[in-house]
Amino acid sequence: MKPLTELDRKNIYNMLATAYIDLIKQGRIGKFERRVMSQKILNHVEKAQTFQDVSVFAKDLLKLYPVFQYASLRIDSEIEGMHEADVMARLKTLIKKS
C-alpha cells in the first residue's frame, strides 16, 4: 500500500472534520469530549502511514459515532481504488510478458 501524501492527509482531515462538526452541531459531544476527539483525530492521522491505518481508525470512530460513516466509506473507497490500480498494473505486466 502506498504511503499517505500531504494531499491525502489534508483530504482525510477534511472528511473527518466534516463528521466532527456534524457531531458538534447535533450536540452529541460535550466540551471535554471535543478536545479529546480533536486531539485523537490529529494524532492518528499524523501517525498513519497508509490509508489502511486511517481506515482502522475511522472504523473505530464509526463504532461510537455513526456520523463518521461517510468518512469511513470514502477512505475504504480510496483503498479499493488503489487495489484495483495495482491489479490492473499487474495484469498489464503479465499481458506484456505473454
Phi and psi in degrees as GROMACS dihedral restraints (atoms count N, CA, C in turn):
[ dihedral_restraints ]
;  ai    aj    ak    al  type     phi  dphi    fc
    3     4     5     6     1   -73.2    20    10
    4     5     6     7     1   147.6    20    10
    6     7     8     9     1   -68.6    20    10
    7     8     9    10     1   156.5    20    10
    9    10    11    12     1   -71.7    20    10
   10    11    12    13     1   137.8    20    10
   12    13    14    15     1   -93.4    20    10
   13    14    15    16     1   170.9    20    10
   15    16    17    18     1   -62.8    20    10
   16    17    18    19     1   -37.0    20    10
   18    19    20    21     1   -64.6    20    10
   19    20    21    22     1   -40.8    20    10
   21    22    23    24     1   -59.0    20    10
   22    23    24    25     1   -47.2    20    10
   24    25    26    27     1   -60.8    20    10
   25    26    27    28     1   -42.3    20    10
   27    28    29    30     1   -61.4    20    10
   28    29    30    31     1   -44.3    20    10
   30    31    32    33     1   -64.4    20    10
   31    32    33    34     1   -39.2    20    10
   33    34    35    36     1   -66.1    20    10
   34    35    36    37     1   -45.2    20    10
   36    37    38    39     1   -55.9    20    10
   37    38    39    40     1   -44.5    20    10
   39    40    41    42     1   -62.7    20    10
   40    41    42    43     1   -43.1    20    10
   42    43    44    45     1   -62.2    20    10
   43    44    45    46     1   -47.7    20    10
   45    46    47    48     1   -68.6    20    10
   46    47    48    49     1   -36.3    20    10
   48    49    50    51     1   -64.8    20    10
   49    50    51    52     1   -38.7    20    10
   51    52    53    54     1   -60.6    20    10
   52    53    54    55     1   -45.6    20    10
   54    55    56    57     1   -66.2    20    10
   55    56    57    58     1   -40.2    20    10
   57    58    59    60     1   -60.6    20    10
   58    59    60    61     1   -45.0    20    10
   60    61    62    63     1   -62.9    20    10
   61    62    63    64     1   -38.0    20    10
   63    64    65    66     1   -60.5    20    10
   64    65    66    67     1   -39.9    20    10
   66    67    68    69     1   -61.3    20    10
   67    68    69    70     1   -42.0    20    10
   69    70    71    72     1   -65.5    20    10
   70    71    72    73     1   -45.7    20    10
   72    73    74    75     1   -60.9    20    10
   73    74    75    76     1   -35.4    20    10
   75    76    77    78     1   -78.7    20    10
   76    77    78    79     1    -8.5    20    10
   78    79    80    81     1    70.9    20    10
   79    80    81    82     1    27.9    20    10
   81    82    83    84     1   -89.9    20    10
   82    83    84    85     1    -8.8    20    10
   84    85    86    87     1  -134.6    20    10
   85    86    87    88     1   144.4    20    10
   87    88    89    90     1   -87.7    20    10
   88    89    90    91     1  -179.7    20    10
   90    91    92    93     1   -62.4    20    10
   91    92    93    94     1   -44.8    20    10
   93    94    95    96     1   -63.1    20    10
   94    95    96    97     1   -45.4    20    10
   96    97    98    99     1   -64.3    20    10
   97    98    99   100     1   -32.2    20    10
   99   100   101   102     1   -59.9    20    10
  100   101   102   103     1   -48.3    20    10
  102   103   104   105     1   -61.0    20    10
  103   104   105   106     1   -46.3    20    10
  105   106   107   108     1   -61.7    20    10
  106   107   108   109     1   -47.3    20    10
  108   109   110   111     1   -66.9    20    10
  109   110   111   112     1   -41.2    20    10
  111   112   113   114     1   -57.9    20    10
  112   113   114   115     1   -47.6    20    10
  114   115   116   117     1   -65.4    20    10
  115   116   117   118     1   -38.8    20    10
  117   118   119   120     1   -63.5    20    10
  118   119   120   121     1   -44.4    20    10
  120   121   122   123     1   -62.7    20    10
  121   122   123   124     1   -48.3    20    10
  123   124   125   126     1   -59.6    20    10
  124   125   126   127     1   -46.3    20    10
  126   127   128   129     1   -64.7    20    10
  127   128   129   130     1   -45.9    20    10
  129   130   131   132     1   -66.9    20    10
  130   131   132   133     1   -42.8    20    10
  132   133   134   135     1   -68.9    20    10
  133   134   135   136     1   -37.5    20    10
  135   136   137   138     1   -65.3    20    10
  136   137   138   139     1   -40.1    20    10
  138   139   140   141     1   -78.7    20    10
  139   140   141   142     1   -22.8    20    10
  141   142   143   144     1   -60.5    20    10
  142   143   144   145     1   136.8    20    10
  144   145   146   147     1  -100.2    20    10
  145   146   147   148     1   -30.6    20    10
  147   148   149   150     1  -135.7    20    10
  148   149   150   151     1   169.7    20    10
  150   151   152   153     1   -62.5    20    10
  151   152   153   154     1   -31.5    20    10
  153   154   155   156     1   -61.3    20    10
  154   155   156   157     1   -41.5    20    10
  156   157   158   159     1   -60.3    20    10
  157   158   159   160     1   -43.7    20    10
  159   160   161   162     1   -68.6    20    10
  160   161   162   163     1   -36.7    20    10
  162   163   164   165     1   -61.6    20    10
  163   164   165   166     1   -43.4    20    10
  165   166   167   168     1   -61.0    20    10
  166   167   168   169     1   -44.0    20    10
  168   169   170   171     1   -63.4    20    10
  169   170   171   172     1   -44.3    20    10
  171   172   173   174     1   -62.7    20    10
  172   173   174   175     1   -37.8    20    10
  174   175   176   177     1   -66.5    20    10
  175   176   177   178     1   -35.8    20    10
  177   178   179   180     1   -64.6    20    10
  178   179   180   181     1   -41.9    20    10
  180   181   182   183     1   -63.6    20    10
  181   182   183   184     1   -39.5    20    10
  183   184   185   186     1   -62.2    20    10
  184   185   186   187     1   -33.1    20    10
  186   187   188   189     1   -61.9    20    10
  187   188   189   190     1   -35.4    20    10
  189   190   191   192     1   -90.4    20    10
  190   191   192   193     1   -35.2    20    10
  192   193   194   195     1  -134.1    20    10
  193   194   195   196     1   105.4    20    10
  195   196   197   198     1   -58.9    20    10
  196   197   198   199     1   -18.8    20    10
  198   199   200   201     1   -64.6    20    10
  199   200   201   202     1   -17.0    20    10
  201   202   203   204     1   -84.2    20    10
  202   203   204   205     1     7.2    20    10
  204   205   206   207     1   -61.5    20    10
  205   206   207   208     1   -45.0    20    10
  207   208   209   210     1   -61.8    20    10
  208   209   210   211     1   -45.2    20    10
  210   211   212   213     1   -61.8    20    10
  211   212   213   214     1   -42.6    20    10
  213   214   215   216     1   -62.5    20    10
  214   215   216   217     1   -42.6    20    10
  216   217   218   219     1   -64.9    20    10
  217   218   219   220     1   -40.7    20    10
  219   220   221   222     1   -63.8    20    10
  220   221   222   223     1   -42.0    20    10
  222   223   224   225     1   -65.6    20    10
  223   224   225   226     1   -44.7    20    10
  225   226   227   228     1   -63.4    20    10
  226   227   228   229     1   -35.0    20    10
  228   229   230   231     1   -63.0    20    10
  229   230   231   232     1   -40.8    20    10
  231   232   233   234     1   -61.1    20    10
  232   233   234   235     1   -42.8    20    10
  234   235   236   237     1   -62.5    20    10
  235   236   237   238     1   -45.9    20    10
  237   238   239   240     1   -61.3    20    10
  238   239   240   241     1   -39.8    20    10
  240   241   242   243     1   -62.0    20    10
  241   242   243   244     1   -40.1    20    10
  243   244   245   246     1   -66.3    20    10
  244   245   246   247     1   -41.8    20    10
  246   247   248   249     1   -62.7    20    10
  247   248   249   250     1   -42.6    20    10
  249   250   251   252     1   -62.0    20    10
  250   251   252   253     1   -44.5    20    10
  252   253   254   255     1   -62.9    20    10
  253   254   255   256     1   -38.5    20    10
  255   256   257   258     1   -65.1    20    10
  256   257   258   259     1   -43.4    20    10
  258   259   260   261     1   -63.6    20    10
  259   260   261   262     1   -43.3    20    10
  261   262   263   264     1   -61.9    20    10
  262   263   264   265     1   -41.1    20    10
  264   265   266   267     1   -63.7    20    10
  265   266   267   268     1   -40.7    20    10
  267   268   269   270     1   -65.4    20    10
  268   269   270   271     1   -41.4    20    10
  270   271   272   273     1   -63.3    20    10
  271   272   273   274     1   -42.4    20    10
  273   274   275   276     1   -60.9    20    10
  274   275   276   277     1   -40.3    20    10
  276   277   278   279     1   -63.5    20    10
  277   278   279   280     1   -43.1    20    10
  279   280   281   282     1   -66.3    20    10
  280   281   282   283     1   -39.4    20    10
  282   283   284   285     1   -64.7    20    10
  283   284   285   286     1   -41.7    20    10
  285   286   287   288     1   -65.7    20    10
  286   287   288   289     1   -34.1    20    10
  288   289   290   291     1   -72.9    20    10
  289   290   291   292     1   -25.8    20    10
